Amino acid sequence: MPSNITVSWPKALGGSIFAIAVSLFFAFSLQFFVLSITRYTSIPLLVPGFIAAVLYPLLTFLCLKKFIEKFLKIPLKTLRFSPFRLNLGGILIALLLPALVLFVYNLMPGEWIVTNDIRMPDFVFYMIMFGIAVGITEEMVFRGVIMGLLEKCYNFRAALIISSVIFASIHLVNGFISPLSFIQLVISGSIIGALLGLVGYYYNSFWNNALIHALWNILLLVVFNIAITPSDNVICTYVLKSQSPLITGGDFGFEASTVTALVVLVFIGIMVYVIKRRQRIAAGNSDAGEPYAQ
């Protein structure tokens, strides 16, 4: 972290609960707003959809900034809220991670089913809302506020683990799943959260995480999908022949599968390597009396 500020556990807990509550409040409120506008008026979906996609991260950010800086007395920049900047490594992960997931699943028995009657306004709305807006907002909350506060309270490893488990568990709001699927979701979701946390730690910013998160949602949940039945809301679905929960991910879907978890673990291994390598270089420079520039 760029600051040696410490935080008590009540502050870390309160800040984390507030961040989750605020993001969920705006998510459900804006969803109600979009549904109401499209149901009771003739305004096209893209109009309220675009407004909601802009307001979701913006309102969440403003509330978080007010609470963190005014009530917790912590500069937001010390929680990896930095000016917008993307790094080559983050861009590569954002592109290669979903591509590798699709590649591995394509090696398994199944077939591609193309959706012929997809509604383009819905498709664009899903991209900007569930891809870009959700990606930015969830990274602000989980890798920005929650992981940052926990790191100031404990240490990075504890913060990474706890924030990743919370990130996985919060996806239960998407609907009821069986106990087995819940276990899969917590394990795989925590692994995905850990990768995003490592990226945020390495680059000291949540923006690369947001890109990874957004492209994951867009490419694997909006443009393509992997499931046991075709989806009407995506361009193409890779319909798996296997019914094994380890491959399909059970009730939650492929994101909770062992296949996805193993692919993500490959990238976690890479991030752990580059982080340790940078730490060794920094230690060597320190021993030699040379300043290390991150």
WODAKA-V772191 format. One line per field, one symbol per residue. ss: DSSP state (H for helix, E for strand, - for the rest). phi: phi as a letter, one per 40 degrees, with the letter a starting at -180 (. if undefined). burial: # if it has 9 or more other ideal C-beta (glycine too) atoms within 8 Angstrom, else .. Layout:
BEGIN
ss->???
phi->???
burial->???
END
This chain:
BEGIN
ss->--------HHHHHHHHHHHHHHHHHHHHHHHHHHHHHHHH----HHHHHHHHHHHHHHHHHHHHHHHHHHH----HHHH--------HHHHHHHHHHHHHHHHHHH---EEEEE-----HHHHHHHHHHHHHHHHHHHHHHHHHHHHHHHHHH--HHHHHHHHHHHHHHHHHHH----HHHHHHHHHHHHHHHHHHHHHHHHH---HHHHHHHHHHHHHHHHHEEEE--------EEEEE----HHHH-----HHH-HHHHHHHHHHHHHHHHHHHHHHHHHHHHHH-------
phi->.caccbbcccccccccccccccccdccccccccccccccbbcccdccccccccccdccccccccccccccccfbccccbgcbddabbdcccccdccccccccccccccdiacbcccbcccdcccccccccccccdccccdcccccccccccccbacccccccccccdcccccccicbcdccccccccccccccccccccccccfaccccccdcccdcccbbbcbabacbcbcbbcbbcccccbcdcccggcchdccccccdcccccccdcccccccccccccccccccgbcbcc
burial->#.....#...##.###.###.###.##..##.##..##......#.###########.###.#######..#.#.#.#####......###.##########.##..#.#..#.#..#..#################################....############.##....#...##.############################################...#.##.#####.#..#.####.##########.######..##.##..#..##..##........
END
